[in-house]
């Protein structure tokens, strides 16, 4: 990142143009990552369903 020249040759002291380009270039890689994060999401859904079943069973036993 030693080169801090913008596309028109203007000096970019913060390197923000390069950081922006790196952020934009990571777009397709970030779009592929939800497959990796589906594991915790599935666990959360299963946990919520289990909690609802337990609450329903307790309510059924209490009203029986």
mmCIF file as gemmi writes it, N, C-alpha and C atoms, coordinates in Angstrom:
data_model
loop_
_atom_site.group_PDB
_atom_site.id
_atom_site.type_symbol
_atom_site.label_atom_id
_atom_site.label_alt_id
_atom_site.label_comp_id
_atom_site.label_asym_id
_atom_site.label_entity_id
_atom_site.label_seq_id
_atom_site.pdbx_PDB_ins_code
_atom_site.Cartn_x
_atom_site.Cartn_y
_atom_site.Cartn_z
_atom_site.occupancy
_atom_site.B_iso_or_equiv
_atom_site.pdbx_formal_charge
_atom_site.auth_seq_id
_atom_site.auth_asym_id
_atom_site.pdbx_PDB_model_num
ATOM 1 N N . UNK Axp A 1 ? 0.825 -1.197 0 1 0 ? 1 A 1
ATOM 2 C CA . UNK Axp A 1 ? 0 0 0 1 0 ? 1 A 1
ATOM 3 C C . UNK Axp A 1 ? 0.864 1.254 0 1 0 ? 1 A 1
ATOM 4 N N . UNK Axp A 2 ? 2.068 1.11 -0.463 1 0 ? 2 A 1
ATOM 5 C CA . UNK Axp A 2 ? 2.951 2.264 -0.476 1 0 ? 2 A 1
ATOM 6 C C . UNK Axp A 2 ? 2.519 3.245 -1.561 1 0 ? 2 A 1
ATOM 7 N N . UNK Axp A 3 ? 1.885 2.77 -2.611 1 0 ? 3 A 1
ATOM 8 C CA . UNK Axp A 3 ? 1.433 3.629 -3.69 1 0 ? 3 A 1
ATOM 9 C C . UNK Axp A 3 ? 0.1 4.253 -3.312 1 0 ? 3 A 1
ATOM 10 N N . UNK Axp A 4 ? 0.111 5.548 -3.041 1 0 ? 4 A 1
ATOM 11 C CA . UNK Axp A 4 ? -1.12 6.233 -2.647 1 0 ? 4 A 1
ATOM 12 C C . UNK Axp A 4 ? -1.554 7.201 -3.734 1 0 ? 4 A 1
ATOM 13 N N . UNK Axp A 5 ? -1.337 6.833 -4.983 1 0 ? 5 A 1
ATOM 14 C CA . UNK Axp A 5 ? -1.762 7.667 -6.094 1 0 ? 5 A 1
ATOM 15 C C . UNK Axp A 5 ? -3.143 7.232 -6.546 1 0 ? 5 A 1
ATOM 16 N N . UNK Axp A 6 ? -4.024 8.186 -6.734 1 0 ? 6 A 1
ATOM 17 C CA . UNK Axp A 6 ? -5.366 7.893 -7.214 1 0 ? 6 A 1
ATOM 18 C C . UNK Axp A 6 ? -5.348 7.612 -8.699 1 0 ? 6 A 1
ATOM 19 N N . UNK Axp A 7 ? -6.504 7.343 -9.283 1 0 ? 7 A 1
ATOM 20 C CA . UNK Axp A 7 ? -6.555 7.016 -10.717 1 0 ? 7 A 1
ATOM 21 C C . UNK Axp A 7 ? -6.115 8.16 -11.614 1 0 ? 7 A 1
ATOM 22 N N . UNK Axp A 8 ? -6.298 9.409 -11.174 1 0 ? 8 A 1
ATOM 23 C CA . UNK Axp A 8 ? -5.887 10.555 -11.987 1 0 ? 8 A 1
ATOM 24 C C . UNK Axp A 8 ? -4.504 11.05 -11.577 1 0 ? 8 A 1
ATOM 25 N N . UNK Axp A 9 ? -3.818 10.33 -10.702 1 0 ? 9 A 1
ATOM 26 C CA . UNK Axp A 9 ? -2.497 10.742 -10.282 1 0 ? 9 A 1
ATOM 27 C C . UNK Axp A 9 ? -2.514 11.667 -9.08 1 0 ? 9 A 1
ATOM 28 N N . UNK Axp A 10 ? -3.672 11.94 -8.494 1 0 ? 10 A 1
ATOM 29 C CA . UNK Axp A 10 ? -3.742 12.783 -7.31 1 0 ? 10 A 1
ATOM 30 C C . UNK Axp A 10 ? -3.325 11.989 -6.092 1 0 ? 10 A 1
ATOM 31 N N . UNK Axp A 11 ? -2.64 12.656 -5.187 1 0 ? 11 A 1
ATOM 32 C CA . UNK Axp A 11 ? -2.171 11.985 -3.972 1 0 ? 11 A 1
ATOM 33 C C . UNK Axp A 11 ? -3.349 11.717 -3.041 1 0 ? 11 A 1
ATOM 34 N N . UNK Axp A 12 ? -3.462 10.483 -2.573 1 0 ? 12 A 1
ATOM 35 C CA . UNK Axp A 12 ? -4.52 10.078 -1.65 1 0 ? 12 A 1
ATOM 36 C C . UNK Axp A 12 ? -3.84 9.747 -0.312 1 0 ? 12 A 1
ATOM 37 N N . UNK Axp A 13 ? -3.705 10.73 0.574 1 0 ? 13 A 1
ATOM 38 C CA . UNK Axp A 13 ? -2.901 10.511 1.787 1 0 ? 13 A 1
ATOM 39 C C . UNK Axp A 13 ? -3.453 9.424 2.696 1 0 ? 13 A 1
ATOM 40 N N . UNK Axp A 14 ? -4.746 9.224 2.733 1 0 ? 14 A 1
ATOM 41 C CA . UNK Axp A 14 ? -5.318 8.216 3.62 1 0 ? 14 A 1
ATOM 42 C C . UNK Axp A 14 ? -5.405 6.853 2.951 1 0 ? 14 A 1
ATOM 43 N N . UNK Axp A 15 ? -5.184 6.79 1.666 1 0 ? 15 A 1
ATOM 44 C CA . UNK Axp A 15 ? -5.313 5.528 0.959 1 0 ? 15 A 1
ATOM 45 C C . UNK Axp A 15 ? -6.755 5.063 0.878 1 0 ? 15 A 1
ATOM 46 N N . UNK Axp A 16 ? -7.702 5.981 0.999 1 0 ? 16 A 1
ATOM 47 C CA . UNK Axp A 16 ? -9.109 5.591 1.046 1 0 ? 16 A 1
ATOM 48 C C . UNK Axp A 16 ? -9.575 4.979 -0.271 1 0 ? 16 A 1
ATOM 49 N N . UNK Axp A 17 ? -9.012 5.412 -1.381 1 0 ? 17 A 1
ATOM 50 C CA . UNK Axp A 17 ? -9.404 4.84 -2.666 1 0 ? 17 A 1
ATOM 51 C C . UNK Axp A 17 ? -9.028 3.37 -2.721 1 0 ? 17 A 1
ATOM 52 N N . UNK Axp A 18 ? -7.821 3.052 -2.251 1 0 ? 18 A 1
ATOM 53 C CA . UNK Axp A 18 ? -7.386 1.66 -2.263 1 0 ? 18 A 1
ATOM 54 C C . UNK Axp A 18 ? -8.211 0.828 -1.299 1 0 ? 18 A 1
ATOM 55 N N . UNK Axp A 19 ? -8.559 1.386 -0.149 1 0 ? 19 A 1
ATOM 56 C CA . UNK Axp A 19 ? -9.374 0.659 0.814 1 0 ? 19 A 1
ATOM 57 C C . UNK Axp A 19 ? -10.769 0.414 0.246 1 0 ? 19 A 1
ATOM 58 N N . UNK Axp A 20 ? -11.31 1.42 -0.459 1 0 ? 20 A 1
ATOM 59 C CA . UNK Axp A 20 ? -12.623 1.251 -1.074 1 0 ? 20 A 1
ATOM 60 C C . UNK Axp A 20 ? -12.585 0.169 -2.141 1 0 ? 20 A 1
ATOM 61 N N . UNK Axp A 21 ? -11.541 0.181 -2.953 1 0 ? 21 A 1
ATOM 62 C CA . UNK Axp A 21 ? -11.431 -0.835 -3.997 1 0 ? 21 A 1
ATOM 63 C C . UNK Axp A 21 ? -11.295 -2.222 -3.385 1 0 ? 21 A 1
ATOM 64 N N . UNK Axp A 22 ? -10.548 -2.347 -2.295 1 0 ? 22 A 1
ATOM 65 C CA . UNK Axp A 22 ? -10.422 -3.643 -1.636 1 0 ? 22 A 1
ATOM 66 C C . UNK Axp A 22 ? -11.775 -4.088 -1.096 1 0 ? 22 A 1
ATOM 67 N N . UNK Axp A 23 ? -12.557 -3.138 -0.56 1 0 ? 23 A 1
ATOM 68 C CA . UNK Axp A 23 ? -13.89 -3.459 -0.052 1 0 ? 23 A 1
ATOM 69 C C . UNK Axp A 23 ? -14.8 -3.919 -1.18 1 0 ? 23 A 1
ATOM 70 N N . UNK Axp A 24 ? -14.758 -3.242 -2.303 1 0 ? 24 A 1
ATOM 71 C CA . UNK Axp A 24 ? -15.602 -3.595 -3.442 1 0 ? 24 A 1
ATOM 72 C C . UNK Axp A 24 ? -15.169 -4.942 -4.021 1 0 ? 24 A 1
ATOM 73 N N . UNK Axp A 25 ? -13.861 -5.178 -4.069 1 0 ? 25 A 1
ATOM 74 C CA . UNK Axp A 25 ? -13.36 -6.444 -4.616 1 0 ? 25 A 1
ATOM 75 C C . UNK Axp A 25 ? -13.745 -7.63 -3.745 1 0 ? 25 A 1
ATOM 76 N N . UNK Axp A 26 ? -13.999 -7.423 -2.457 1 0 ? 26 A 1
ATOM 77 C CA . UNK Axp A 26 ? -14.388 -8.508 -1.571 1 0 ? 26 A 1
ATOM 78 C C . UNK Axp A 26 ? -15.864 -8.856 -1.707 1 0 ? 26 A 1
ATOM 79 N N . UNK Axp A 27 ? -16.63 -8.128 -2.495 1 0 ? 27 A 1
ATOM 80 C CA . UNK Axp A 27 ? -18.06 -8.356 -2.646 1 0 ? 27 A 1
ATOM 81 C C . UNK Axp A 27 ? -18.438 -9.78 -3.009 1 0 ? 27 A 1
ATOM 82 N N . UNK Axp A 28 ? -17.914 -10.353 -4.091 1 0 ? 28 A 1
ATOM 83 C CA . UNK Axp A 28 ? -18.295 -11.722 -4.448 1 0 ? 28 A 1
ATOM 84 C C . UNK Axp A 28 ? -17.886 -12.744 -3.387 1 0 ? 28 A 1
ATOM 85 N N . UNK Axp A 29 ? -16.766 -12.531 -2.697 1 0 ? 29 A 1
ATOM 86 C CA . UNK Axp A 29 ? -16.352 -13.457 -1.646 1 0 ? 29 A 1
ATOM 87 C C . UNK Axp A 29 ? -17.314 -13.385 -0.474 1 0 ? 29 A 1
ATOM 88 N N . UNK Axp A 30 ? -17.787 -12.205 -0.146 1 0 ? 30 A 1
ATOM 89 C CA . UNK Axp A 30 ? -18.735 -12.048 0.957 1 0 ? 30 A 1
ATOM 90 C C . UNK Axp A 30 ? -20.079 -12.676 0.593 1 0 ? 30 A 1
ATOM 91 N N . UNK Axp A 31 ? -20.429 -12.668 -0.679 1 0 ? 31 A 1
ATOM 92 C CA . UNK Axp A 31 ? -21.696 -13.268 -1.098 1 0 ? 31 A 1
ATOM 93 C C . UNK Axp A 31 ? -21.644 -14.792 -0.986 1 0 ? 31 A 1
ATOM 94 N N . UNK Axp A 32 ? -20.462 -15.371 -1.049 1 0 ? 32 A 1
ATOM 95 C CA . UNK Axp A 32 ? -20.338 -16.822 -0.951 1 0 ? 32 A 1
ATOM 96 C C . UNK Axp A 32 ? -20.299 -17.291 0.503 1 0 ? 32 A 1
ATOM 97 N N . UNK Axp A 33 ? -20.106 -16.389 1.453 1 0 ? 33 A 1
ATOM 98 C CA . UNK Axp A 33 ? -19.947 -16.795 2.847 1 0 ? 33 A 1
ATOM 99 C C . UNK Axp A 33 ? -21.238 -17.148 3.58 1 0 ? 33 A 1
ATOM 100 N N . UNK Axp A 34 ? -22.452 -16.796 3.145 1 0 ? 34 A 1
ATOM 101 C CA . UNK Axp A 34 ? -23.627 -17.241 3.893 1 0 ? 34 A 1
ATOM 102 C C . UNK Axp A 34 ? -23.751 -18.746 4.004 1 0 ? 34 A 1
ATOM 103 N N . UNK Axp A 35 ? -23.159 -19.49 3.097 1 0 ? 35 A 1
ATOM 104 C CA . UNK Axp A 35 ? -23.174 -20.945 3.221 1 0 ? 35 A 1
ATOM 105 C C . UNK Axp A 35 ? -22.427 -21.368 4.473 1 0 ? 35 A 1
ATOM 106 N N . UNK Axp A 36 ? -21.343 -20.685 4.788 1 0 ? 36 A 1
ATOM 107 C CA . UNK Axp A 36 ? -20.565 -21.015 5.974 1 0 ? 36 A 1
ATOM 108 C C . UNK Axp A 36 ? -21.311 -20.609 7.238 1 0 ? 36 A 1
ATOM 109 N N . UNK Axp A 37 ? -22.116 -19.551 7.168 1 0 ? 37 A 1
ATOM 110 C CA . UNK Axp A 37 ? -22.812 -19.085 8.359 1 0 ? 37 A 1
ATOM 111 C C . UNK Axp A 37 ? -24.18 -19.741 8.519 1 0 ? 37 A 1
ATOM 112 N N . UNK Axp A 38 ? -24.546 -20.648 7.621 1 0 ? 38 A 1
ATOM 113 C CA . UNK Axp A 38 ? -25.852 -21.294 7.743 1 0 ? 38 A 1
ATOM 114 C C . UNK Axp A 38 ? -25.874 -22.263 8.915 1 0 ? 38 A 1
ATOM 115 N N . UNK Axp A 39 ? -24.721 -22.761 9.347 1 0 ? 39 A 1
ATOM 116 C CA . UNK Axp A 39 ? -24.656 -23.679 10.477 1 0 ? 39 A 1
ATOM 117 C C . UNK Axp A 39 ? -25.23 -23.072 11.749 1 0 ? 39 A 1
ATOM 118 N N . UNK Axp A 40 ? -24.721 -21.93 12.202 1 0 ? 40 A 1
ATOM 119 C CA . UNK Axp A 40 ? -25.281 -21.312 13.41 1 0 ? 40 A 1
ATOM 120 C C . UNK Axp A 40 ? -26.742 -20.906 13.237 1 0 ? 40 A 1
ATOM 121 N N . UNK Axp A 41 ? -27.139 -20.528 12.029 1 0 ? 41 A 1
ATOM 122 C CA . UNK Axp A 41 ? -28.528 -20.137 11.786 1 0 ? 41 A 1
ATOM 123 C C . UNK Axp A 41 ? -29.444 -21.344 11.959 1 0 ? 41 A 1
ATOM 124 N N . UNK Axp A 42 ? -29.022 -22.492 11.463 1 0 ? 42 A 1
ATOM 125 C CA . UNK Axp A 42 ? -29.835 -23.703 11.607 1 0 ? 42 A 1
ATOM 126 C C . UNK Axp A 42 ? -29.932 -24.087 13.08 1 0 ? 42 A 1
ATOM 127 N N . UNK Axp A 43 ? -28.834 -23.958 13.8 1 0 ? 43 A 1
ATOM 128 C CA . UNK Axp A 43 ? -28.849 -24.241 15.23 1 0 ? 43 A 1
ATOM 129 C C . UNK Axp A 43 ? -29.794 -23.331 15.981 1 0 ? 43 A 1
ATOM 130 N N . UNK Axp A 44 ? -29.834 -22.084 15.587 1 0 ? 44 A 1
ATOM 131 C CA . UNK Axp A 44 ? -30.745 -21.126 16.229 1 0 ? 44 A 1
ATOM 132 C C . UNK Axp A 44 ? -32.199 -21.5 15.958 1 0 ? 44 A 1
ATOM 133 N N . UNK Axp A 45 ? -32.507 -21.861 14.727 1 0 ? 45 A 1
ATOM 134 C CA . UNK Axp A 45 ? -33.876 -22.252 14.375 1 0 ? 45 A 1
ATOM 135 C C . UNK Axp A 45 ? -34.288 -23.497 15.154 1 0 ? 45 A 1
ATOM 136 N N . UNK Axp A 46 ? -33.404 -24.483 15.223 1 0 ? 46 A 1
ATOM 137 C CA . UNK Axp A 46 ? -33.708 -25.704 15.966 1 0 ? 46 A 1
ATOM 138 C C . UNK Axp A 46 ? -33.91 -25.382 17.447 1 0 ? 46 A 1
ATOM 139 N N . UNK Axp A 47 ? -33.085 -24.497 17.989 1 0 ? 47 A 1
ATOM 140 C CA . UNK Axp A 47 ? -33.225 -24.101 19.392 1 0 ? 47 A 1
ATOM 141 C C . UNK Axp A 47 ? -34.548 -23.414 19.67 1 0 ? 47 A 1
ATOM 142 N N . UNK Axp A 48 ? -34.966 -22.545 18.776 1 0 ? 48 A 1
ATOM 143 C CA . UNK Axp A 48 ? -36.249 -21.847 18.955 1 0 ? 48 A 1
ATOM 144 C C . UNK Axp A 48 ? -37.406 -22.838 18.87 1 0 ? 48 A 1
ATOM 145 N N . UNK Axp A 49 ? -37.338 -23.756 17.913 1 0 ? 49 A 1
ATOM 146 C CA . UNK Axp A 49 ? -38.402 -24.758 17.792 1 0 ? 49 A 1
ATOM 147 C C . UNK Axp A 49 ? -38.459 -25.632 19.038 1 0 ? 49 A 1
ATOM 148 N N . UNK Axp A 50 ? -37.282 -26.03 19.55 1 0 ? 50 A 1
ATOM 149 C CA . UNK Axp A 50 ? -37.244 -26.846 20.764 1 0 ? 50 A 1
ATOM 150 C C . UNK Axp A 50 ? -37.834 -26.085 21.95 1 0 ? 50 A 1
ATOM 151 N N . UNK Axp A 51 ? -37.531 -24.789 22.062 1 0 ? 51 A 1
ATOM 152 C CA . UNK Axp A 51 ? -38.074 -23.985 23.155 1 0 ? 51 A 1
ATOM 153 C C . UNK Axp A 51 ? -39.595 -23.89 23.056 1 0 ? 51 A 1
ATOM 154 N N . UNK Axp A 52 ? -40.122 -23.723 21.84 1 0 ? 52 A 1
ATOM 155 C CA . UNK Axp A 52 ? -41.574 -23.644 21.663 1 0 ? 52 A 1
ATOM 156 C C . UNK Axp A 52 ? -42.226 -24.975 22.037 1 0 ? 52 A 1
ATOM 157 N N . UNK Axp A 53 ? -41.612 -26.084 21.65 1 0 ? 53 A 1
ATOM 158 C CA . UNK Axp A 53 ? -42.161 -27.392 21.993 1 0 ? 53 A 1
ATOM 159 C C . UNK Axp A 53 ? -42.159 -27.591 23.508 1 0 ? 53 A 1
ATOM 160 N N . UNK Axp A 54 ? -41.086 -27.2 24.168 1 0 ? 54 A 1
ATOM 161 C CA . UNK Axp A 54 ? -41.009 -27.35 25.626 1 0 ? 54 A 1
ATOM 162 C C . UNK Axp A 54 ? -42.056 -26.491 26.323 1 0 ? 54 A 1
ATOM 163 N N . UNK Axp A 55 ? -42.207 -25.249 25.889 1 0 ? 55 A 1
ATOM 164 C CA . UNK Axp A 55 ? -43.217 -24.372 26.492 1 0 ? 55 A 1
ATOM 165 C C . UNK Axp A 55 ? -44.612 -24.932 26.25 1 0 ? 55 A 1
ATOM 166 N N . UNK Axp A 56 ? -44.882 -25.458 25.066 1 0 ? 56 A 1
ATOM 167 C CA . UNK Axp A 56 ? -46.187 -26.043 24.773 1 0 ? 56 A 1
ATOM 168 C C . UNK Axp A 56 ? -46.439 -27.277 25.647 1 0 ? 56 A 1
ATOM 169 N N . UNK Axp A 57 ? -45.406 -28.09 25.85 1 0 ? 57 A 1
ATOM 170 C CA . UNK Axp A 57 ? -45.568 -29.286 26.699 1 0 ? 57 A 1
ATOM 171 C C . UNK Axp A 57 ? -45.828 -28.895 28.145 1 0 ? 57 A 1
ATOM 172 N N . UNK Axp A 58 ? -45.127 -27.888 28.653 1 0 ? 58 A 1
ATOM 173 C CA . UNK Axp A 58 ? -45.344 -27.437 30.021 1 0 ? 58 A 1
ATOM 174 C C . UNK Axp A 58 ? -46.752 -26.858 30.173 1 0 ? 58 A 1
ATOM 175 N N . UNK Axp A 59 ? -47.191 -26.069 29.191 1 0 ? 59 A 1
ATOM 176 C CA . UNK Axp A 59 ? -48.532 -25.51 29.247 1 0 ? 59 A 1
ATOM 177 C C . UNK Axp A 59 ? -49.592 -26.617 29.194 1 0 ? 59 A 1
ATOM 178 N N . UNK Axp A 60 ? -49.382 -27.629 28.353 1 0 ? 60 A 1
ATOM 179 C CA . UNK Axp A 60 ? -50.327 -28.744 28.26 1 0 ? 60 A 1
ATOM 180 C C . UNK Axp A 60 ? -50.404 -29.517 29.572 1 0 ? 60 A 1
ATOM 181 N N . UNK Axp A 61 ? -49.248 -29.749 30.205 1 0 ? 61 A 1
ATOM 182 C CA . UNK Axp A 61 ? -49.233 -30.438 31.492 1 0 ? 61 A 1
ATOM 183 C C . UNK Axp A 61 ? -49.884 -29.595 32.601 1 0 ? 61 A 1
ATOM 184 N N . UNK Axp A 62 ? -49.705 -28.29 32.536 1 0 ? 62 A 1
ATOM 185 C CA . UNK Axp A 62 ? -50.279 -27.414 33.554 1 0 ? 62 A 1
ATOM 186 C C . UNK Axp A 62 ? -51.804 -27.332 33.421 1 0 ? 62 A 1
ATOM 187 N N . UNK Axp A 63 ? -52.31 -27.42 32.208 1 0 ? 63 A 1
ATOM 188 C CA . UNK Axp A 63 ? -53.746 -27.309 31.982 1 0 ? 63 A 1
ATOM 189 C C . UNK Axp A 63 ? -54.445 -28.674 32.038 1 0 ? 63 A 1
ATOM 190 N N . UNK Axp A 64 ? -53.718 -29.719 32.135 1 0 ? 64 A 1
ATOM 191 C CA . UNK Axp A 64 ? -54.292 -31.071 32.121 1 0 ? 64 A 1
ATOM 192 C C . UNK Axp A 64 ? -54.931 -31.408 33.441 1 0 ? 64 A 1
